[in-house]
Amino acid sequence: MILCAIGTQCALQEFYYVSYSAFIAAAIRQGNADVITATKEVFVAENNVGILSRELICAVERTDNEALHDALIDLLKAAKLQEDCDK
């Protein structure tokens, strides 16, 4: 962490943070079959085959890939149902 003279975080810290969502979204928009398959696997797989991250969700939302949108919506619905059952 970069600290300024008065002990607060500098704006430079955010400058060094790189979000990969733009790169993932670009690959999906270009039709990269490996990226699309891996993304769908994260959404629908029973076992932990990948990591569901904010960047991955944002990447899918940046694209017009309906299949991935549907898989993401189904995942979020399942998470909501699970949360309701746990209460």
C-alpha positions as CSV (number, residue, x, y, z in Angstrom):
1,M,0.0,0.0,0.0
2,I,1.3,3.4,-0.9
3,L,0.9,6.0,1.9
4,C,0.9,9.7,1.6
5,A,2.7,12.0,4.0
6,I,-0.4,12.4,6.1
7,G,-1.0,8.7,6.4
8,T,-3.8,8.2,3.8
9,Q,-3.8,6.1,0.7
10,C,-2.6,7.9,-2.4
11,A,-4.6,8.0,-5.6
12,L,-1.6,6.3,-7.2
13,Q,-2.7,3.0,-5.7
14,E,-5.8,2.9,-7.8
15,F,-3.6,3.8,-10.9
16,Y,-1.7,0.5,-10.5
17,Y,-4.8,-1.7,-10.1
18,V,-5.6,-3.4,-13.4
19,S,-9.1,-4.8,-14.0
20,Y,-9.1,-7.8,-16.3
21,S,-12.7,-7.5,-17.2
22,A,-12.0,-5.4,-20.3
23,F,-9.6,-8.1,-21.6
24,I,-12.0,-10.9,-20.9
25,A,-14.9,-9.0,-22.5
26,A,-12.8,-8.3,-25.6
27,A,-12.0,-12.0,-25.9
28,I,-15.7,-12.9,-25.5
29,R,-16.7,-10.3,-28.1
30,Q,-14.1,-11.7,-30.5
31,G,-15.6,-15.1,-30.2
32,N,-12.7,-16.8,-28.4
33,A,-14.1,-20.2,-27.9
34,D,-11.7,-21.1,-25.1
35,V,-12.6,-18.0,-23.0
36,I,-16.3,-18.5,-23.6
37,T,-16.2,-22.2,-22.6
38,A,-14.1,-21.4,-19.5
39,T,-16.5,-18.6,-18.5
40,K,-19.5,-20.9,-18.9
41,E,-17.8,-23.6,-16.9
42,V,-17.3,-21.2,-14.0
43,F,-21.0,-20.4,-14.1
44,V,-22.5,-23.9,-14.5
45,A,-20.0,-26.4,-13.2
46,E,-20.8,-28.4,-10.0
47,N,-17.2,-28.4,-8.8
48,N,-15.0,-25.4,-8.3
49,V,-13.4,-25.4,-11.7
50,G,-12.7,-21.6,-11.6
51,I,-13.1,-18.5,-9.6
52,L,-16.2,-16.4,-9.9
53,S,-15.0,-12.9,-9.6
54,R,-16.3,-9.4,-10.0
55,E,-14.2,-9.0,-13.1
56,L,-15.7,-12.0,-14.7
57,I,-19.3,-10.9,-14.0
58,C,-18.5,-7.4,-15.3
59,A,-16.8,-8.9,-18.4
60,V,-19.9,-10.9,-19.3
61,E,-22.1,-7.9,-18.7
62,R,-20.0,-5.9,-21.2
63,T,-20.7,-8.3,-24.0
64,D,-23.7,-9.2,-26.0
65,N,-23.3,-13.0,-25.6
66,E,-26.8,-14.1,-24.7
67,A,-25.7,-17.7,-23.7
68,L,-23.3,-16.3,-21.1
69,H,-25.9,-13.7,-19.9
70,D,-28.4,-16.6,-19.4
71,A,-25.9,-18.7,-17.6
72,L,-25.0,-15.8,-15.3
73,I,-28.7,-15.1,-14.6
74,D,-29.3,-18.7,-13.8
75,L,-26.3,-18.7,-11.4
76,L,-27.6,-15.6,-9.6
77,K,-31.1,-17.1,-9.3
78,A,-29.6,-20.3,-7.8
79,A,-27.6,-18.2,-5.4
80,K,-30.7,-16.3,-4.3
81,L,-32.7,-19.6,-3.9
82,Q,-29.8,-21.0,-1.8
83,E,-29.7,-17.8,0.3
84,D,-33.5,-18.1,0.9
85,C,-33.2,-21.7,1.9
86,D,-30.5,-20.9,4.5
87,K,-32.6,-18.5,6.4
